């Protein structure tokens, strides 16, 4: 599996835009894409800029939606993930904590996360993004539902899911109480999470480097705190992220 964000799409989209709207500000629809490299299918999560910002909590919220669906539908227990080297978005402790958590609660037995080497920014999802851009230039779109249709018209292997603000959660706020940060995370390229190494991540900075280990779980015993011991308990304690438009509305009240 490979995941990455795409270039944002602006609405309204017109194949032949009139001169008058060239300088207007468009509504932004953001894309977060995950490609099943084995099956060749690509899944795009669509969300409005007013509902969602960027960062680890947003990536974690979409990543877990995909991974849980993958586990429920196909019973997959081992996953290999690839991503680009964006430290603020992908290579951060929130993502590591989430993947370790999925192993510790038994959703997966083994997860690997690998990042592209600096200077190598092309990944498998870029092909799907290219198909969207090609179709996008020829079509008109005025709503996020029409964006979804354009994406799915590109290819039978392109799928789109519209997300609302209610599907994004503050994972870091919950998990930082029970898991600790990996020192020097930004200089590492490969990470492994395994049920036989409960609470421990293996990592290395190159493919030929020896593996190192670090205990992410703060608890000394190999037992999870009740709050994060199951999906049900986690869902009961997760807090929703505040959409950006709420901050804008609050700021306008002081003007």
KACOR-V721184 format. One record per backbone hydrogen bond with DSSP energy under -0.5 kcal/mol. CO is the residue of the C=O (numbers start at 1). NH is the residue of the N-H. If there is no record, write none. Layout:
<<CO & NH> <CO & NH>>
This chain:
<<1 & 82> <2 & 35> <3 & 84> <4 & 33> <9 & 29> <11 & 27> <12 & 14> <13 & 141> <14 & 17> <18 & 21> <19 & 22> <21 & 24> <27 & 11> <28 & 30> <28 & 49> <29 & 9> <30 & 47> <31 & 6> <32 & 45> <33 & 4> <34 & 43> <35 & 2> <35 & 37> <36 & 40> <36 & 41> <41 & 36> <42 & 159> <43 & 34> <44 & 46> <44 & 161> <45 & 32> <46 & 163> <47 & 30> <48 & 51> <48 & 52> <50 & 245> <55 & 58> <55 & 59> <56 & 60> <57 & 61> <58 & 62> <59 & 63> <60 & 64> <61 & 65> <62 & 66> <63 & 67> <64 & 68> <65 & 69> <66 & 70> <67 & 71> <68 & 72> <69 & 73> <70 & 74> <70 & 76> <71 & 75> <77 & 109> <77 & 110> <79 & 81> <79 & 112> <81 & 114> <82 & 3> <83 & 116> <85 & 87> <86 & 90> <86 & 91> <88 & 56> <90 & 92> <92 & 95> <92 & 96> <93 & 97> <94 & 98> <95 & 99> <96 & 100> <97 & 101> <98 & 102> <99 & 103> <100 & 104> <101 & 105> <102 & 107> <102 & 108> <103 & 106> <109 & 195> <110 & 79> <111 & 193> <112 & 81> <113 & 191> <114 & 83> <117 & 120> <119 & 121> <123 & 126> <124 & 127> <124 & 128> <125 & 129> <126 & 130> <127 & 131> <128 & 132> <129 & 133> <130 & 134> <131 & 135> <132 & 136> <133 & 137> <135 & 138> <135 & 139> <136 & 139> <141 & 12> <141 & 13> <143 & 147> <144 & 148> <145 & 149> <146 & 150> <147 & 151> <148 & 152> <149 & 153> <150 & 154> <151 & 154> <151 & 155> <155 & 158> <157 & 42> <157 & 159> <159 & 44> <161 & 46> <161 & 163> <164 & 167> <165 & 168> <168 & 241> <169 & 171> <170 & 174> <171 & 175> <172 & 176> <174 & 177> <175 & 178> <175 & 179> <178 & 218> <178 & 219> <181 & 183> <182 & 185> <184 & 187> <185 & 188> <189 & 115> <190 & 204> <191 & 113> <192 & 202> <193 & 111> <194 & 197> <197 & 200> <199 & 216> <199 & 217> <200 & 194> <201 & 214> <202 & 192> <203 & 212> <204 & 189> <204 & 190> <206 & 209> <212 & 203> <214 & 201> <214 & 216> <216 & 180> <221 & 223> <225 & 228> <226 & 229> <230 & 234> <231 & 235> <232 & 236> <233 & 237> <234 & 237> <234 & 238> <239 & 170> <241 & 243> <243 & 246> <243 & 247> <244 & 247> <244 & 248> <245 & 249> <246 & 250> <247 & 251> <248 & 252> <249 & 253> <251 & 254> <252 & 255>>
